[in-house]
Amino acid sequence: MEKAGLITGASSGIGWELAKIHASRGNHVVLVARRAEKLHQLAQEIHHSYGVKTWVIESDLSLLEGVNKVVESTRREGIFVNYLFNNAGFGGWGKFSDRCAESDAKMIAVNVQALTQLMHEYLPQMLERKEGRILNVASTAGFIPGPLQATYFATKAFVISLTKATSYELRKTPITVTALCPGPVKTEFDVAAGMSNSTMFEQGADAHTTALKGYKAMMKGKRIKISEFSFAILIKVFGPFVPDGLLMNTVEKIQSK
Ligand SMILES: NC(=O)c1ccc[n+]([C@@H]2O[C@H](COP(=O)([O-])OP(=O)(O)OC[C@H]3O[C@@H](n4cnc5c(N)ncnc54)[C@H](OP(=O)(O)O)[C@@H]3O)[C@@H](O)[C@H]2O)c1
C-alpha cells in the first residue's frame, strides 16, 4: 500500500501550493479538482521536480458521487491517505435574500459536506495505522458573521468548530487536525466568488506563503493557524470587545468595496 497526501482544490491557489510543498518533502500526492488539465499540468511539474508519484482525480465535490469517486479511486489504487488537505472551497457574494439557493447549496456541499465526508472516510485508517494529519482550510471569515457573504462565512465557522472539536477528541492519538485561517489571499477565489471588482484582495497575501504557514502549523499539530499576524491580533485581542453590530457594519463596508 502506497502512502500519499490527498489535496482537494489542487488546480489553483492555495491547494496548488500545498501540493508542491508536500511533494517537495518527498511525499506522493493525489490531486483532486474539476479542472483535470490543470491537475495534469501540476502532476507533471511535481513529478519532474521532485520525482514522487502523482495521481489525478477529476471530481466535482459539490456532488455526493464526486466525493465517492475520490474515495473509491484511492481505495482501488491501494493508497493510504496519511495526509488529508481539505482545501477545496469557494465563496459567493451578495445579500442572502438575493442569492440563489442552489449556489449556496453547492457552496455548503463543497466547503462543509465534502470536507466532513472526506474526514469520515480517511480518519479510521489513520487511526488504525496510528499515523495521519489533516489540514482543513478555513478562513478568518469563520470567526465572524459576514454580511454580503453570509453563507460563506458560516461555512468557515463550521470548519473551525469541527476542526477544534475533532482535534480535541483525537488529542491522545498521533492524529492531528489543523484549521488554516487566512485573510484575503491573491488566488482565483475573488473571481469564483463574484468579487473580481473588490479591492479587498489587492493587498492580499500570496498563495505560497499562506500554504507554507498552514503546512508548518499542520506539521506541528497546531489546532488553529491564523496566517497573518495582524488578523490574529484583531481576532484574538480586539475581537471579543467589539459589539456585533459594529463588527457587521465594518464587514459589510469592506465586502461592498
Ligand atoms: N483566497 C482567499 O482570499 C481565501 C481566504 C481565506 C480562505 N480561503 C480558502 O482557501 C481555499 C482555497 O481557495 P483559493 O483561495 O486557493 O481559491 P481558488 O484559487 O479559487 O481555488 C479553489 C480550489 O477549489 C476547487 N474547487 C472549487 N469548487 C470545486 C468543486 N465543486 N469540486 C472540486 N473542487 C472545487 C477549485 O478547483 P476547480 O475549479 O478546478 O474544481 C480550486 O482548485 C478555499 O477553501 C477558500 O475558501 C481563501
Ligand as a Chemical Component Dictionary entry (heavy atoms), coordinates in Angstrom:
data_LIG
# 
_chem_comp.id                   LIG 
_chem_comp.type                 NON-POLYMER 
_chem_comp.pdbx_formal_charge   0 
_chem_comp.three_letter_code    LIG 
# 
loop_
_chem_comp_atom.comp_id 
_chem_comp_atom.atom_id 
_chem_comp_atom.alt_atom_id 
_chem_comp_atom.type_symbol 
_chem_comp_atom.charge 
_chem_comp_atom.model_Cartn_x 
_chem_comp_atom.model_Cartn_y 
_chem_comp_atom.model_Cartn_z 
_chem_comp_atom.pdbx_ordinal 
LIG N1  N1  N 0  -8.224  33.475 -1.425  1  
LIG C1  C1  C 0  -8.684  33.918 -0.278  2  
LIG O1  O1  O 0  -8.786  35.135 -0.047  3  
LIG C2  C2  C 0  -9.055  32.947 0.812   4  
LIG C3  C3  C 0  -9.099  33.421 2.134   5  
LIG C4  C4  C 0  -9.440  32.538 3.155   6  
LIG C5  C5  C 0  -9.709  31.214 2.861   7  
LIG N2  N2  N 1  -9.665  30.775 1.578   8  
LIG C6  C6  C 0  -9.985  29.368 1.322   9  
LIG O2  O2  O 0  -8.869  28.743 0.707   10 
LIG C7  C7  C 0  -9.305  27.603 -0.034  11 
LIG C8  C8  C 0  -8.636  27.603 -1.396  12 
LIG O3  O3  O 0  -9.094  28.728 -2.124  13 
LIG P1  P1  P 0  -8.140  29.604 -3.036  14 
LIG O4  O4  O 0  -8.030  30.945 -2.424  15 
LIG O5  O5  O -1 -6.900  28.879 -3.352  16 
LIG O6  O6  O 0  -9.102  29.787 -4.293  17 
LIG P2  P2  P 0  -9.036  29.213 -5.789  18 
LIG O7  O7  O 0  -7.766  29.613 -6.426  19 
LIG O8  O8  O 0  -10.321 29.637 -6.407  20 
LIG O9  O9  O 0  -9.031  27.631 -5.569  21 
LIG C9  C9  C 0  -10.181 26.928 -5.191  22 
LIG C10 C10 C 0  -9.973  25.455 -5.493  23 
LIG O10 O10 O 0  -11.167 24.738 -5.102  24 
LIG C11 C11 C 0  -11.557 23.895 -6.178  25 
LIG N3  N3  N 0  -12.999 23.717 -6.215  26 
LIG C12 C12 C 0  -13.972 24.658 -6.231  27 
LIG N4  N4  N 0  -15.186 24.099 -6.398  28 
LIG C13 C13 C 0  -14.957 22.762 -6.508  29 
LIG C14 C14 C 0  -15.806 21.639 -6.725  30 
LIG N5  N5  N 0  -17.128 21.777 -6.893  31 
LIG N6  N6  N 0  -15.250 20.415 -6.793  32 
LIG C15 C15 C 0  -13.914 20.252 -6.666  33 
LIG N7  N7  N 0  -13.065 21.264 -6.456  34 
LIG C16 C16 C 0  -13.576 22.509 -6.384  35 
LIG C17 C17 C 0  -11.076 24.621 -7.431  36 
LIG O11 O11 O 0  -10.859 23.664 -8.480  37 
LIG P3  P3  P 0  -11.735 23.523 -9.817  38 
LIG O12 O12 O 0  -12.311 24.864 -10.154 39 
LIG O13 O13 O 0  -10.751 23.024 -10.830 40 
LIG O14 O14 O 0  -12.751 22.486 -9.466  41 
LIG C18 C18 C 0  -9.748  25.188 -6.970  42 
LIG O15 O15 O 0  -8.717  24.241 -7.126  43 
LIG C19 C19 C 0  -10.844 27.676 -0.074  44 
LIG O16 O16 O 0  -11.374 26.775 0.862   45 
LIG C20 C20 C 0  -11.119 29.115 0.346   46 
LIG O17 O17 O 0  -12.379 29.252 0.961   47 
LIG C21 C21 C 0  -9.324  31.603 0.540   48 
# 
loop_
_chem_comp_bond.comp_id 
_chem_comp_bond.atom_id_1 
_chem_comp_bond.atom_id_2 
_chem_comp_bond.value_order 
_chem_comp_bond.pdbx_ordinal 
LIG N1  C1  SING 1  
LIG C1  O1  DOUB 2  
LIG C1  C2  SING 3  
LIG C2  C3  SING 4  
LIG C2  C21 DOUB 5  
LIG C3  C4  DOUB 6  
LIG C4  C5  SING 7  
LIG C5  N2  DOUB 8  
LIG N2  C6  SING 9  
LIG N2  C21 SING 10 
LIG C6  O2  SING 11 
LIG C6  C20 SING 12 
LIG O2  C7  SING 13 
LIG C7  C8  SING 14 
LIG C7  C19 SING 15 
LIG C8  O3  SING 16 
LIG O3  P1  SING 17 
LIG P1  O4  DOUB 18 
LIG P1  O5  SING 19 
LIG P1  O6  SING 20 
LIG O6  P2  SING 21 
LIG P2  O7  DOUB 22 
LIG P2  O8  SING 23 
LIG P2  O9  SING 24 
LIG O9  C9  SING 25 
LIG C9  C10 SING 26 
LIG C10 O10 SING 27 
LIG C10 C18 SING 28 
LIG O10 C11 SING 29 
LIG C11 N3  SING 30 
LIG C11 C17 SING 31 
LIG N3  C12 SING 32 
LIG N3  C16 SING 33 
LIG C12 N4  DOUB 34 
LIG N4  C13 SING 35 
LIG C13 C14 SING 36 
LIG C13 C16 DOUB 37 
LIG C14 N5  SING 38 
LIG C14 N6  DOUB 39 
LIG N6  C15 SING 40 
LIG C15 N7  DOUB 41 
LIG N7  C16 SING 42 
LIG C17 O11 SING 43 
LIG C17 C18 SING 44 
LIG O11 P3  SING 45 
LIG P3  O12 DOUB 46 
LIG P3  O13 SING 47 
LIG P3  O14 SING 48 
LIG C18 O15 SING 49 
LIG C19 O16 SING 50 
LIG C19 C20 SING 51 
LIG C20 O17 SING 52 
# 
